[in-house]
Amino acid sequence: MEVSPATARYFEELIEGLATAMELAAAARARGLDPTTEIEIPIASDLADRVEALLGYTGIAARIRELEQEMSREEAALRIGDDFVARKFGETTPEEILDHAIRAAMALLTEGVVAAPTEGIAKVSLGKNDDGTDYLKIYYAGPIRSAGGTAQALSVLVGDYVRQALGIGRYIPRPEEVERYIEEIRQYNSIMSLQYLPSEKELRMIIENCPVCIDGEPTEREEVSGYRNL
């Protein structure tokens, strides 16, 4: 992008001022008077740097830049999952691959500026279906709201995409688990008043056909009327 000499100098002064401030902060932290000697805020020049700084996955910034030259951000969020499956960023276990792929995709979709990728996903794990096959469980937490509905839904899509690449089975809910989902959603609506409450038929269709188990941390202390102790 072409800019005037005055604008170019302005940006140069910003960068120089930032470097000076970081040097002062590093010198102050080196005295050991703070809880940590490191400066908590990493410097990022673009989206790719922000994602890498936010999540700490070394090398992912360069790969994001490559993908953004070739495809849309949504496509890149899915394609980066292939790199995690190939263990290009140091992952070792299926759980770690799934966890990192989902968080990276969400950070990419939310431009690395909200807490959803780090705080909105409590954990990612594997469960066992009654037929002995594994399935993916994603535990969400309150800060996931900051991601917005599109990124939230795409995090499930990315999880489904990566679990298939790893040869992990789909979630097969028991009938009582389906009923517990419906019970909790309807009861939560009575407390918080959801923007949209799907009908029981819609809820049943969603739960029975979603290949990923959507779980989460509790937010309200309410007793359910049935389907307890699951």
N, C-alpha and C positions, 0 to 999 in steps of 0.2 A: 504494500500500500504506500503510495506516494504522499508525503506530508511536507509542509513548509519547513525551512531551516529552523524557525523559532519553535515549532512543535517538536521537531526531532531533538532539539537541544533540551526542551522541557522533559521529554521522556528519558534522555540521558541523565539529567539531574535527578530524576526520580530513582533511577537505578543506582546512581552513585550515592545518593542519600540513604537508600536501603542498605547498601553495602557498609556504609559507615555505621549505621544503626546496629547492624548485625555484629560488627566488630566490637562495638561498645558493649552490647549485650553479652557477647562471648567472654569479654574480659571481666565483666561484672560477675557472671556465673562461675568463672574460673576461681574466684575467691572462696567459693565453697560456703557461702552464707545462705544459699537457697536450698530447698529440698532436693533439687537436682542440678547438676552442672551443665545439662544440655538445654538448649533453647527449644521450647516446645513447638513453636510455629515454624514448620518447614517452608522453604521458598519454592514456589511453583510458577513456571512461566506460562503454562497452558493447561488444557484439560487433562492431557496425558500425565503431566507432572503432578497435578492435583490428585488424580486417582492413585498414582504410585505412592505419593506422600501420605495420603489418607489411610491406605491399607497396608503399606509397607512391603508390597510384593516386588522385589527387585527385578528390574528388566521389563516390567509390563508397560511402562510409558512408551518405549520405542515400538513395541508391538501395536499399541493402540494407534500411534501415529501412522504406521503402515496401513492398518485396516481402514482408518478414516479417509485415506487417499483412494480407497477402492470401493467403499460401500457406505451406506447410511449408518448412523449411530446405532439404530436398533439392530441392524444386521451385524454390526461389529460386536455388540453386546452378546449375541449368540455365538459368533465365530470365535471370540476369545475363549469360549468354553472348550473348543477343540485343542487349544494350546495347553490348557490346564489338564485335559485328559492325556495329552502327550507328555505331561510332567515337565514342561519347559521352564517352570518357575520354581522347581524344587519340591513340589508336593509328593507325598509318598503313599498315603492311604486314600481309598475311595471317599471317605468322609471329608478329608482335607481338600481333595480335588473339588468335590461338590460345594463345600463351604466357600472356598476361595473363588470359584467360578461365579457363584450366585452373588457374592458381595462385589466382585469386580464389575459384573454386568450392571448391578444397581448403581454403583458409583459412577459408571460411565453414563448411564441414563439420567442421573440426577446431577451431572456435571461436577461431582466431587465437592459440593458445597453444603450438603445437609448431613445429618447424623444417621440417616436411615441405613446406609450400608454397614456401619459399625455397631450402632446401638439398636437399630430397628430389627435386626435378625439376632435373636438371642443365641441360637445354635442350630447346627444342621447335623442330623444323625441318620442312622439306618434302623429300621424296624423289621420285624418278621411277620409275614402273613401266615395264616393258618395252614397254608399249603407248603410252608417252609421257605418260600422265596423272600428275598429282601425287598424293601421298599424305602423310598426317601421320605424323611420327615423334616419339615422346615418349621422352626419355632420362631414366631414373630413376637415383637414387643412394641410398646406404645410409640416410640419414635418412628416406626415404619410409616406413620401417618404423614410425615414430612415429605415422603417420596412422591405422594400423589397416586391416584388409582392406576394409571398406566404402568408406571414403574413397579408398583406392587404386583400387578398381574403378570408382568413380564418376568419378574423374579421367579414365579412359579413355572413359567414357560422355560426359562433357562435351566431351572432345576430338572425339569422333565427331559429336556434335550440332552443334558449332560449325563443323567442317570441312564438313559438309553445307550449313549455312547460307551458307558462303563459296563453295560450288560446287566444293570440292576432292574429288577421287576417293578411293576406298577403297584400302587396301593389298592388292596382289595378290602374294603371296610366290611366289618361284620354288621348284621342287621341292627344290633343294639348300639353300635357306634354311630350308624346313620341317624338313629332316633335321638341319641345324645346330642349330636350336632344340632339337630332341629330344635331340641329342647333348649339348648344353651342360646342359640341365636334368637329365638322368640323371647326368652327371658331377658336377654341383654337388651332387646328392643324395648321392653317394658320399663327398663331402668334409664337407658340413654336416648331412646327415640331415634332410631336409625333414619338416615335420609331416604333409604329405600329398603323395605323388608320383602324379600322374595316370598312367594307363596310356599306352602309346605311341599307342593308338587315340584316346584322349581328347585327348592333346597335339596330335595331327595335326588333329583336328576343331577344336580351339580356334585353332590357328595359321592354318589355312586359312580360317577364318570370321571372325577378328577384323579389323575394317575399319581398325584403327589399328596401325601398326608399333610394338611395344613393344621399346625398346632400352634401353641403360643403360651406365653406367661399369663397367669390369672390377673385380671384387673379389678374385679369386684368380688366381694364375699357374699355370695348368695347360695342358698341351698336349692339344688335341683329336685324336682318332684319325682323323677324316675331315672332309670338307667345309670345308677351310681356304681362306684367301685370298678370302673372299667380299667 
